[in-house]
Amino acid sequence: MKKTQLIMIWFLPLILIGGLFSPLLGYLVVGMMAIFLMLAVFKGRFWCWHLCPRGAFLDIVVSKISLNKPVPRLFTKEWFRWLIFVLFLLVISLRIINAGGNFFAIGAVFVSACIITTVIALALGVTTKHRSWCVICPMGNLQEKIGRIRLKK
C-alpha cells in the first residue's frame, strides 16, 4: 500500500457520498481527469496505479474480499476497451447536453458517473481480481494511449 493511496482514498467517499448532497463535488472528478490526462503525457498510466481514489479503494479494501479470479479475457481486447470508452463518452456527453447548461446538473452528471463506475468496479473487484475495473476503465485506457504516443516520439 502506498502512502499516496492512503491520502487519495478519501476522495472517493467525498465524491460518492458528498456529491449526493453537493453536486458541485462532481467537478473534482473533472479536475482529477484533467490532471491525470496531463500527467499521462509524462508518466503514462501513473495516475491509475498511484493516485486514483477508486484504485486506492480497490487495493486497500476490495483486495481483502476479492475472489481473485482471472479477469475476463474480453476485458483485455483493445476493441472492447475502446467500446467502453466510446460508450462512456457518449453517455456523459448526452447527459451534459440534457443538463441544459445547469452548472449543478453538470456536476451531478460526474457524481453519478463516479457512483455507477464504482458500483461496477466493486462488482468486478469482488467476483474477479480486485483491480478488474482498471483493465477497462475509460480514463485509464486513454492515459495508456497518451503514454504510448509519448514513448513513440
C-alpha positions as MATLAB code, in Angstrom:
seq = 'MKKTQLIMIWFLPLILIGGLFSPLLGYLVVGMMAIFLMLAVFKGRFWCWHLCPRGAFLDIVVSKISLNKPVPRLFTKEWFRWLIFVLFLLVISLRIINAGGNFFAIGAVFVSACIITTVIALALGVTTKHRSWCVICPMGNLQEKIGRIRLKK';
ca = [
       0.000    0.000    0.000;
       1.336    3.396   -0.997;
       1.188    6.480    1.222;
      -0.400    8.411   -1.623;
      -3.241    5.862   -1.730;
      -3.951    6.460    1.971;
      -4.455   10.123    1.150;
      -6.304    9.724   -2.152;
      -8.760    7.059   -0.936;
     -10.681    9.768    0.946;
     -11.676   11.493   -2.277;
     -13.852    8.522   -3.242;
     -16.373    8.753   -0.351;
     -16.187   12.544   -0.548;
     -17.415   12.418   -4.154;
     -19.733    9.400   -3.811;
     -21.487   10.500   -0.629;
     -20.803   14.216   -0.518;
     -21.756   14.519   -4.184;
     -25.270   13.340   -3.366;
     -25.682   16.463   -1.225;
     -23.477   18.842   -3.203;
     -23.329   18.026   -6.911;
     -20.570   20.590   -7.333;
     -18.220   17.918   -5.967;
     -18.580   16.322   -9.397;
     -16.179   18.975  -10.620;
     -13.495   17.287   -8.515;
     -13.881   14.362  -10.918;
     -13.413   16.712  -13.869;
     -10.346   18.236  -12.216;
      -8.830   14.833  -11.498;
      -9.481   13.711  -15.070;
      -7.735   16.827  -16.413;
      -4.755   16.365  -14.094;
      -4.245   12.707  -14.883;
      -4.528   13.282  -18.627;
      -1.816   15.953  -18.396;
       0.269   13.664  -16.197;
      -0.159   10.857  -18.741;
       1.874   12.848  -21.263;
       4.896   12.473  -18.986;
       4.166    9.388  -16.883;
       1.694    7.219  -18.830;
      -0.702    5.423  -16.532;
       0.979    6.665  -13.329;
      -2.280    8.134  -12.012;
      -4.048    4.778  -12.081;
      -1.517    2.927  -10.012;
      -0.534    5.647   -7.547;
      -3.179    8.364   -7.245;
      -6.603    7.118   -8.360;
      -9.020    7.223   -5.397;
     -11.021    4.270   -6.745;
      -7.836    2.303   -7.371;
      -6.753    3.020   -3.804;
     -10.093    1.740   -2.519;
      -9.808   -1.376   -4.673;
      -6.263   -2.032   -3.404;
      -6.877   -1.269    0.269;
     -10.411   -2.601    0.810;
     -11.686   -4.750   -2.060;
      -8.477   -6.787   -2.364;
      -9.301   -8.296    1.038;
     -12.662   -9.696   -0.127;
     -11.914  -10.392   -3.785;
     -12.367  -13.922   -5.106;
      -9.181  -13.241   -7.090;
     -10.427  -14.984  -10.223;
      -8.944  -14.147  -13.620;
     -10.033  -11.001  -15.421;
     -12.363  -11.903  -18.307;
     -10.291  -12.160  -21.494;
     -12.738   -9.876  -23.259;
     -11.543   -7.037  -20.992;
      -8.042   -7.271  -22.449;
      -9.209   -6.838  -26.041;
      -8.367   -3.375  -27.320;
     -11.596   -3.082  -29.324;
     -13.622   -3.830  -26.167;
     -11.731   -1.258  -24.119;
     -12.353    1.354  -26.827;
     -16.019    0.364  -26.970;
     -16.316    1.013  -23.221;
     -14.511    4.341  -23.717;
     -16.838    5.452  -26.537;
     -19.964    4.368  -24.636;
     -18.760    6.204  -21.534;
     -18.099    9.399  -23.524;
     -21.413    9.116  -25.335;
     -23.427    8.726  -22.126;
     -21.545   11.538  -20.357;
     -21.927   13.840  -23.380;
     -25.657   13.179  -23.724;
     -26.211   13.744  -20.019;
     -24.277   17.020  -20.114;
     -26.341   18.185  -23.099;
     -29.540   17.214  -21.252;
     -28.356   19.254  -18.251;
     -29.048   22.308  -20.385;
     -26.071   24.293  -19.118;
     -27.130   23.983  -15.470;
     -23.860   24.086  -13.516;
     -25.230   21.933  -10.660;
     -26.772   19.378  -13.030;
     -23.481   19.020  -14.905;
     -21.682   18.412  -11.600;
     -24.302   15.768  -10.800;
     -23.531   14.040  -14.109;
     -19.964   13.440  -12.936;
     -21.031   12.393   -9.444;
     -23.442    9.819  -10.879;
     -20.798    8.591  -13.352;
     -18.445    8.090  -10.416;
     -21.137    6.232   -8.460;
     -22.067    3.955  -11.372;
     -18.481    3.115  -12.298;
     -17.642    2.479   -8.648;
     -20.542    0.024   -8.333;
     -19.274   -1.747  -11.458;
     -15.719   -1.707  -10.077;
     -16.946   -3.225   -6.789;
     -18.904   -5.979   -8.537;
     -15.956   -6.841  -10.757;
     -13.436   -6.497   -7.932;
     -15.264   -8.896   -5.654;
     -16.069  -11.524   -8.289;
     -12.719  -11.424  -10.141;
      -9.381   -9.721   -9.393;
      -9.773   -6.619   -7.273;
      -8.468   -4.275   -9.997;
     -10.519   -5.751  -12.888;
     -12.254   -2.416  -13.464;
      -8.858   -0.825  -14.085;
      -8.397   -3.005  -17.172;
     -11.438   -1.422  -18.872;
     -11.504    1.993  -17.159;
     -12.113    4.569  -19.906;
      -9.773    7.120  -18.402;
      -7.075    4.542  -17.720;
      -7.333    3.404  -21.321;
      -6.924    6.978  -22.526;
      -3.944    7.538  -20.229;
      -2.291    4.421  -21.556;
      -2.732    5.578  -25.162;
      -1.393    9.067  -24.365;
       1.608    7.480  -22.652;
       2.279    5.270  -25.684;
       2.150    8.261  -28.049;
       4.745   10.000  -25.884;
       7.009    6.944  -25.958;
       6.830    6.689  -29.767;
       8.273   10.179  -30.291;
];
